[in-house]
Structure formats: C-alpha cells, structure tokens
C-alpha cells in the first residue's frame, strides 16, 4: 500500500515538473540498500536465533512510537503556523 502511494506521488511530482530527481534517486538508493541489508540481517537472525516473536515485538514498539510522534509533530507544526498568523483552516486549490 505504501509502495503504490509513493509511486503515485512520484507520478504527480513528475507530471508537474516539481520532482527533484537527484535527491529522489539519492534517497531511493539508500532506501534500497537499507532494505536489502535489513532483509539479509533479518533472515540471518531468524535462521540462527530461531525466534520470530522478537521481530514482532520490535515492530509493535515501532508502531507505538509512530502513533505518538506523528500527531505530536503534526500538532506542533500547526501551532507554529497558527502563532505566525497563517490561517490553518484555509484550503488552497489543488490546481
């Protein structure tokens, strides 16, 4: 699901000529290398550790951190905008 939303974002930015290709390729390279390395070490851990429940607990902990931090930073950014006099309830046209 995340993959399809990111591909959609890339298509929208590319069609609007606002895509920073060098930055996108740089981040994509490191994300791909991190994904391959993470998969490799995960396979090694499961092969030699024998327990998959540790991985599940780590993922649950990651989700809990995300549940706390995403709203915190979102609200703090909206409050900063509000204090700077930006109308946070104003909608801008898409096109």
Buried (B, 14 or more C-beta within 10 A) or exposed (E): EEEEEEEEEBEEBEEEEEBEEEEEEEEEEEEEEEEEEEEEEEEEBEEEEEEEEEEEEEEEEEEEEEEEEEEEEEEEEEEEEEEEEEEEEEEEEEE
